[in-house]
């Protein structure tokens, strides 16, 4: 029997799922609570009423089963810190028993001996660990907590145990003074991959945080990309505004503009359910555009509504004649301030035009 590696399988599965409107990947934001307080986090809440409003393990499992019956084969467990949910293990084991491929996003604090043993016995496909510093001072500057040694110890133990670990770095203004050393430390650990996220998203209004307080200028972003290339040997051409996306089926040189609809797979082959049971194309998608309450309708109905919305979303007019629309596609999550009126955020466009020009060694636009 002919074999195929898992990534190739997922690529083929995604293409088929997109043609047939099948939600094969689901992201589940189990909780907005966290054991850190990152200054750029788009979701973390400290509201004392949150615990009483979070979905129980039984409710999550019910939603998961509905998604599986519709075709889901991969699940991403995230937060906040997913492992702080009181029913995390129950949810994790249910997915494992159902044969679902699992991806976990964590800050690494709870990647302790007990959980490493769980993951060794029932391995996830990958554990994405967010790294916020290279010492206690940098961790405190970004997260408000001096927990570098805990995270570093857990990362080394998880890698030594043979778990598939991807280290994720999300640069912000608070991280910039330490960024090169953070990349170097991440590289030294010998994880399966180190990813430097190329975009910051607007925080949800209820968090009280604003991107203008932690976001990067175009020049700062270009400097981040250069450090990424210098330290990790990842070229500018490898940059993707959706590095956290579950799949990307864009061929090189192919326009990412469609007559109508969004190019990415959010709402086409994947979905995201927020901690309160509301569903959207991804966890950072503006709720004012679409937010489906799965507490008042079933998954099948919600998926159909989401799928139709994404396929009929109208991209901004200014994208139609943009010279870099073969390497960039319009993302309402990145352009969140203007997405409701189908316009672009000029600062986002300026950045990706700069990246495009650097990739193609061009100095002027058409």
C-alpha positions as CSV (number, residue, x, y, z in Angstrom):
1,X,0.0,0.0,0.0
2,X,1.3,3.4,-0.9
3,X,2.2,5.6,2.1
4,X,1.9,9.3,2.4
5,X,3.3,11.6,5.1
6,X,0.9,13.4,7.4
7,X,1.5,16.9,6.0
8,X,0.8,15.8,2.5
9,X,-2.3,14.0,3.6
10,X,-3.5,17.1,5.3
11,X,-2.9,19.2,2.2
12,X,-4.9,16.8,0.0
13,X,-7.6,16.5,2.7
14,X,-7.8,20.3,2.8
15,X,-8.3,20.6,-0.9
16,X,-11.0,18.1,-0.9
17,X,-12.7,19.6,2.2
18,X,-12.6,23.1,0.6
19,X,-14.4,21.8,-2.5
20,X,-17.1,20.1,-0.4
21,X,-17.4,22.6,2.5
22,X,-16.2,20.1,5.2
23,X,-14.9,21.5,8.5
24,X,-11.9,19.2,9.0
25,X,-10.1,21.3,11.5
26,X,-11.4,22.9,14.7
27,X,-9.8,25.3,17.1
28,X,-11.2,25.2,20.6
29,X,-10.5,28.1,23.0
30,X,-11.1,26.3,26.2
31,X,-10.6,29.2,28.5
32,X,-9.7,32.9,28.4
33,X,-7.9,32.4,31.8
34,X,-4.2,32.1,32.0
35,X,-1.3,31.8,34.5
36,X,0.5,34.6,32.8
37,X,-0.6,38.2,32.0
38,X,1.0,39.0,28.6
39,X,0.6,42.6,27.7
40,X,-0.2,41.9,24.0
41,X,-2.6,39.0,24.5
42,X,-5.8,39.3,22.5
43,X,-8.0,37.1,24.8
44,X,-6.7,36.8,28.4
45,X,-9.3,38.0,30.9
46,X,-9.1,38.5,34.7
47,X,-12.9,39.1,35.1
48,X,-13.9,37.0,38.2
49,X,-17.2,36.0,36.6
50,X,-15.4,34.2,33.8
51,X,-15.2,30.9,35.6
52,X,-18.9,30.7,35.9
53,X,-19.4,31.5,32.2
54,X,-16.9,29.1,30.8
55,X,-18.1,26.0,29.0
56,X,-17.8,22.8,31.1
57,X,-16.0,19.7,29.8
58,X,-19.3,18.1,29.0
59,X,-20.4,21.0,26.8
60,X,-17.1,21.1,25.0
61,X,-17.3,17.4,24.4
62,X,-20.8,17.8,23.0
63,X,-19.6,20.5,20.5
64,X,-16.6,18.3,19.6
65,X,-18.8,15.3,18.8
66,X,-21.0,17.5,16.6
67,X,-17.9,18.7,14.8
68,X,-16.6,15.1,14.4
69,X,-19.9,14.0,12.9
70,X,-19.5,16.8,10.3
71,X,-16.0,15.7,9.3
72,X,-13.5,17.1,11.8
73,X,-10.2,15.1,11.9
74,X,-7.9,17.6,13.7
75,X,-8.4,19.7,16.8
76,X,-6.4,22.6,18.3
77,X,-6.7,23.1,22.0
78,X,-5.8,26.6,23.1
79,X,-6.7,29.4,25.5
80,X,-5.8,31.5,27.5
81,X,-3.8,28.6,28.8
82,X,-5.7,25.5,27.7
83,X,-4.3,23.3,30.4
84,X,-5.8,25.5,33.1
85,X,-9.3,24.4,32.2
86,X,-10.5,22.1,35.0
87,X,-11.6,19.4,32.5
88,X,-8.6,19.7,30.1
89,X,-7.6,16.0,30.6
90,X,-11.2,14.8,30.1
91,X,-11.5,16.8,26.9
92,X,-8.0,15.7,25.7
93,X,-8.7,12.0,26.3
94,X,-12.1,12.2,24.6
95,X,-10.4,13.6,21.5
96,X,-7.7,10.9,21.7
97,X,-10.2,8.1,22.0
98,X,-12.0,9.4,18.9
99,X,-8.8,9.3,16.9
100,X,-8.6,13.0,16.3
101,X,-5.2,14.5,15.5
102,X,-4.3,17.0,18.3
103,X,-2.4,20.2,18.4
104,X,-1.9,21.9,21.8
105,X,-1.0,25.6,22.3
106,X,0.6,26.4,25.7
107,X,2.9,28.8,27.4
108,X,4.8,25.9,28.8
109,X,4.3,26.5,32.5
110,X,2.0,23.4,32.9
111,X,4.1,21.3,30.6
112,X,5.3,19.6,33.8
113,X,6.3,16.0,34.5
114,X,2.7,14.9,35.0
115,X,1.5,16.3,31.7
116,X,4.6,15.1,29.8
117,X,3.8,11.6,31.0
118,X,0.3,12.0,29.7
119,X,1.5,13.3,26.3
120,X,4.1,10.5,26.0
121,X,1.4,7.9,26.6
122,X,-1.2,9.6,24.3
123,X,1.0,11.8,22.0
124,X,-0.5,14.9,20.3
125,X,0.7,15.7,16.8
126,X,2.5,18.8,18.1
127,X,2.7,21.1,21.1
128,X,3.2,24.7,20.3
129,X,4.9,26.4,23.2
130,X,5.0,30.2,23.2
131,X,8.3,31.6,24.4
132,X,8.3,35.1,25.8
133,X,11.8,35.6,27.0
134,X,15.4,34.5,27.5
135,X,15.7,35.2,31.2
136,X,13.4,36.3,34.1
137,X,13.8,40.0,33.3
138,X,12.5,39.6,29.7
139,X,9.7,37.3,30.9
140,X,8.6,39.9,33.4
141,X,8.7,42.7,30.8
142,X,6.3,40.7,28.5
143,X,4.2,38.6,30.8
144,X,4.4,40.2,34.2
145,X,5.9,37.0,35.7
146,X,9.4,35.8,36.3
147,X,9.0,32.2,35.1
148,X,11.8,31.7,32.6
149,X,13.5,28.9,34.5
150,X,10.2,27.0,34.8
151,X,9.4,27.2,31.1
152,X,13.0,26.4,30.0
153,X,13.1,23.3,32.3
154,X,9.8,22.1,31.0
155,X,10.8,22.7,27.4
156,X,14.0,20.7,27.8
157,X,12.2,17.9,29.5
158,X,9.5,17.7,26.8
159,X,12.0,17.7,24.0
160,X,14.1,15.0,25.8
161,X,11.0,12.9,26.2
162,X,10.6,12.9,22.4
163,X,7.5,15.1,22.2
164,X,7.0,17.1,19.0
165,X,7.6,20.7,20.2
166,X,7.3,23.8,18.1
167,X,8.5,27.0,19.8
168,X,6.5,30.1,18.9
169,X,7.7,33.7,19.4
170,X,5.3,36.6,19.1
171,X,7.3,39.9,19.0
172,X,5.8,43.0,20.5
173,X,7.2,46.3,21.7
174,X,7.8,44.8,25.1
175,X,9.9,42.0,23.6
176,X,12.0,43.9,21.1
177,X,15.0,44.6,23.4
178,X,15.5,40.9,24.0
179,X,14.3,39.5,20.7
180,X,17.6,38.3,19.2
181,X,18.6,36.5,22.4
182,X,15.1,34.9,22.6
183,X,15.5,33.6,19.1
184,X,19.0,32.3,19.8
185,X,17.8,30.6,23.0
186,X,14.9,29.0,21.2
187,X,17.2,27.7,18.4
188,X,19.6,26.2,21.0
189,X,16.9,24.0,22.5
190,X,16.6,21.7,19.4
191,X,12.9,21.8,19.1
192,X,11.2,20.5,15.9
193,X,10.7,24.1,14.7
194,X,10.9,27.7,15.8
195,X,8.2,30.0,14.4
196,X,8.4,33.8,14.7
197,X,4.9,35.1,14.2
198,X,4.8,37.8,11.6
199,X,1.7,39.6,12.8
200,X,0.0,40.9,16.0
201,X,-3.8,41.0,16.2
202,X,-6.1,43.6,17.9
203,X,-7.1,42.5,21.4
204,X,-10.7,41.8,22.1
205,X,-12.4,44.9,23.6
206,X,-13.2,43.2,26.9
207,X,-9.5,42.7,27.6
208,X,-8.8,46.4,27.9
209,X,-5.6,46.0,25.8
210,X,-5.1,47.9,22.6
211,X,-2.8,47.1,19.7
212,X,-1.5,50.7,19.5
213,X,0.1,50.0,22.9
214,X,2.0,46.9,22.0
215,X,2.1,46.8,18.2
216,X,5.2,47.3,16.0
217,X,5.9,50.0,13.4
218,X,6.6,48.9,9.8
219,X,10.4,49.5,10.4
220,X,10.3,47.5,13.6
221,X,8.5,44.7,11.9
222,X,11.1,44.7,9.0
223,X,13.8,44.5,11.6
224,X,12.1,41.5,13.3
225,X,12.0,39.8,9.9
226,X,15.7,40.5,9.3
227,X,16.6,39.0,12.7
228,X,14.4,36.0,11.9
229,X,16.5,35.5,8.8
230,X,19.8,36.1,10.4
231,X,19.3,33.8,13.5
232,X,16.9,31.2,12.2
233,X,17.8,31.2,8.5
234,X,14.2,31.7,7.5
235,X,14.0,34.0,4.5
236,X,11.5,36.8,3.9
237,X,9.9,34.8,1.2
238,X,8.8,32.3,3.8
239,X,6.8,34.9,5.7
240,X,3.0,34.4,5.7
241,X,0.6,36.7,7.5
242,X,-1.2,33.6,8.6
243,X,1.7,31.6,10.1
244,X,-0.8,30.4,12.8
245,X,-3.3,29.2,10.1
246,X,-3.9,25.5,10.0
247,X,-3.5,25.1,6.3
248,X,-2.3,27.2,3.3
249,X,-3.1,26.0,-0.2
250,X,-1.9,29.0,-2.0
251,X,0.3,28.2,-5.0
252,X,3.3,30.5,-5.7
253,X,2.4,33.2,-8.2
254,X,-1.3,32.6,-7.9
255,X,-3.5,35.5,-7.1
256,X,-5.0,35.3,-3.7
257,X,-8.0,37.4,-4.7
258,X,-11.2,35.7,-5.6
259,X,-14.3,37.3,-7.3
260,X,-15.8,37.1,-3.8
261,X,-15.0,35.3,-0.6
262,X,-11.9,35.0,1.5
263,X,-8.9,33.0,0.3
264,X,-7.9,31.4,3.6
265,X,-9.4,28.2,5.0
266,X,-11.2,29.8,7.9
267,X,-14.9,29.1,7.4
268,X,-14.0,26.9,4.4
269,X,-12.2,23.9,6.0
270,X,-11.7,25.1,9.5
271,X,-13.5,26.9,12.3
272,X,-12.9,28.3,15.8
273,X,-15.0,28.2,18.9
274,X,-14.4,30.8,21.5
275,X,-14.4,30.2,25.2
276,X,-18.1,31.3,25.5
277,X,-19.4,29.0,22.7
278,X,-19.4,31.5,19.9
279,X,-18.0,30.3,16.5
280,X,-16.1,32.2,13.8
281,X,-13.6,31.5,11.0
282,X,-10.7,31.8,13.4
283,X,-10.1,33.0,17.0
284,X,-9.0,36.5,16.0
285,X,-11.7,37.1,13.4
286,X,-13.7,40.3,14.3
287,X,-16.9,39.3,16.1
288,X,-18.8,42.3,14.8
289,X,-18.6,40.7,11.3
290,X,-19.8,37.3,12.4
291,X,-20.2,35.4,15.7
292,X,-22.5,32.4,15.8
293,X,-23.8,31.4,19.2
294,X,-23.6,27.6,19.4
295,X,-25.4,27.6,22.6
296,X,-28.6,28.6,20.7
297,X,-28.1,26.5,17.5
298,X,-26.5,23.2,16.6
299,X,-23.0,22.9,15.0
300,X,-24.4,21.9,11.6
301,X,-26.6,25.1,11.3
302,X,-23.7,27.3,12.6
303,X,-21.2,25.8,10.2
304,X,-23.5,26.4,7.2
305,X,-24.0,30.1,8.2
306,X,-20.3,30.6,8.7
307,X,-19.3,28.9,5.5
308,X,-21.8,31.0,3.5
309,X,-20.5,34.2,5.1
310,X,-16.9,33.5,4.2
311,X,-17.7,32.5,0.7
312,X,-19.6,35.7,0.1
313,X,-17.4,38.2,1.9
314,X,-16.4,41.1,-0.4
315,X,-12.7,42.0,-0.3
316,X,-11.8,45.7,-0.5
317,X,-11.7,47.4,-3.9
318,X,-8.1,48.6,-3.3
319,X,-7.0,44.9,-3.3
320,X,-8.1,44.4,-6.9
321,X,-5.3,46.3,-8.5
322,X,-2.7,45.9,-5.8
323,X,0.7,44.8,-7.3
324,X,1.3,42.3,-4.5
325,X,-2.1,40.5,-4.5
326,X,-0.3,37.3,-5.8
327,X,1.5,37.0,-2.4
328,X,-0.9,38.6,0.0
329,X,-4.6,37.9,0.6
330,X,-7.0,40.2,2.5
331,X,-7.4,39.1,6.2
332,X,-10.2,40.7,8.1
333,X,-8.5,39.7,11.4
334,X,-5.4,41.8,10.5
335,X,-7.5,44.6,9.1
336,X,-10.0,44.4,12.0
337,X,-10.5,48.2,12.4
338,X,-11.7,48.5,8.8
339,X,-13.0,45.1,7.9
340,X,-16.6,45.9,8.7
341,X,-16.6,48.5,5.9
342,X,-14.5,46.3,3.6
343,X,-11.4,48.6,3.7
344,X,-7.7,48.0,4.3
345,X,-5.6,49.2,7.2
346,X,-2.9,51.2,5.4
347,X,-0.2,50.3,7.9
348,X,-0.7,46.6,7.3
349,X,-0.6,47.1,3.5
350,X,2.5,49.2,3.8
351,X,4.3,46.4,5.7
352,X,3.4,43.6,3.3
353,X,4.2,45.8,0.2
354,X,7.7,46.3,1.8
355,X,8.1,42.5,2.2
356,X,6.9,41.9,-1.4
357,X,9.4,44.4,-2.8
358,X,12.2,42.9,-0.8
359,X,11.3,39.4,-1.9
360,X,11.3,40.4,-5.6
361,X,14.2,42.9,-5.4
362,X,11.9,45.6,-6.7
363,X,12.2,49.3,-5.8
364,X,8.9,50.6,-7.1
365,X,5.4,49.5,-7.7
366,X,3.6,49.1,-11.0
